[in-house]
């Protein structure tokens, strides 16, 4: 699993998080301008449901990447790259976990608060 030890993995989790952030808040703004839900519905709207699905899918994808990177630390590597592999795999796993937690933390208000208020 060489992708888990690639240096791009150090930034990939937060790149995915930033794309999710732009898509979530851009989608919220677009949804509120095109088809705003009734204010009486509270947080039980199609916009909140869609944002919940997007948030959970992104967090699940980031968690899977973290798991794959963590598992890659035990993979067979050539002796000359063992030190780099022992550093990269757990570090990238931790960064993916941090991005998944950030996704859930920022996504929680999107899901529980009424949109377009």
C-alpha positions in Angstrom: 0.0 0.0 0.0 2.3 2.7 -1.2 -0.4 5.4 -1.4 -0.5 5.5 2.4 3.1 6.4 2.6 3.1 9.0 -0.1 3.9 12.6 1.1 0.7 13.9 -0.5 -1.2 12.1 2.2 0.1 14.6 4.7 -2.1 17.3 3.1 -4.8 15.2 1.5 -7.1 14.9 4.5 -7.3 18.6 4.9 -7.7 19.2 1.2 -10.7 16.9 1.3 -12.0 18.8 4.4 -11.6 22.1 2.6 -13.5 20.8 -0.5 -16.2 19.5 1.8 -16.4 22.8 3.6 -16.8 24.8 0.4 -19.4 22.3 -1.0 -21.4 22.2 2.3 -21.6 26.0 2.8 -21.9 26.7 -0.9 -24.7 24.1 -1.2 -26.4 25.6 1.9 -26.3 29.1 0.4 -27.4 27.8 -3.0 -30.3 25.8 -1.5 -31.5 28.7 0.6 -31.5 31.0 -2.4 -33.2 28.6 -4.9 -35.7 26.7 -2.7 -35.8 27.9 0.9 -37.6 25.6 3.2 -40.4 26.8 5.5 -39.1 28.4 8.7 -41.6 26.3 10.7 -39.9 23.1 9.7 -36.9 23.9 11.9 -33.9 21.6 11.3 -36.0 18.9 9.7 -35.5 20.0 6.1 -34.2 18.5 2.9 -31.2 20.8 3.1 -30.2 19.6 6.5 -30.7 16.0 5.4 -28.5 16.5 2.4 -25.8 18.2 4.4 -26.0 15.3 7.0 -25.4 12.8 4.3 -22.5 14.8 2.8 -20.9 15.3 6.2 -21.2 11.6 7.2 -19.9 10.4 3.8 -16.9 12.7 4.0 -16.1 11.8 7.6 -16.5 8.1 6.7 -14.1 8.5 3.7 -11.6 10.3 5.8 -11.9 7.6 8.5 -11.3 4.9 5.9 -8.2 6.7 4.7 -6.9 6.9 8.3 -7.5 3.2 8.8 -5.7 2.4 5.5 -2.8 4.5 6.5 -2.6 3.0 9.9 -2.6 -0.5 8.5 0.2 0.5 6.0 2.6 1.0 8.8 3.0 -2.8 9.1 3.4 -3.4 5.3 6.6 -4.8 4.0 8.9 -2.1 2.9 12.5 -2.0 1.5 15.1 -1.5 4.3 16.1 1.9 3.0 12.6 3.3 3.4 11.6 1.7 6.7 12.2 4.9 8.7 10.2 7.0 6.4 7.4 4.4 6.3 7.3 4.3 10.1 6.9 8.0 10.2 4.5 8.6 7.3 1.9 6.0 7.9 1.0 6.9 11.5 1.4 10.6 10.9 -0.9 10.6 7.9 -3.4 8.4 9.8 -3.5 11.0 12.6 -4.0 13.8 10.1 -6.9 12.0 8.5 -8.5 11.4 11.9 -8.0 15.1 12.7 -9.7 16.0 9.4 -12.6 13.6 10.1 -13.1 15.1 13.5 -13.0 18.6 12.0 -15.6 17.6 9.5 -18.0 16.3 12.1 -17.3 19.3 14.4 -18.1 21.8 11.7 -20.9 19.7 10.2 -22.8 19.4 13.4 -24.3 23.0 13.4 -25.2 22.5 9.7 -27.3 19.5 10.6 -29.0 20.6 13.9 -29.7 24.3 13.2 -32.5 25.5 10.9 -31.1 26.5 7.6 -31.8 29.9 5.9 -32.6 31.6 9.3 
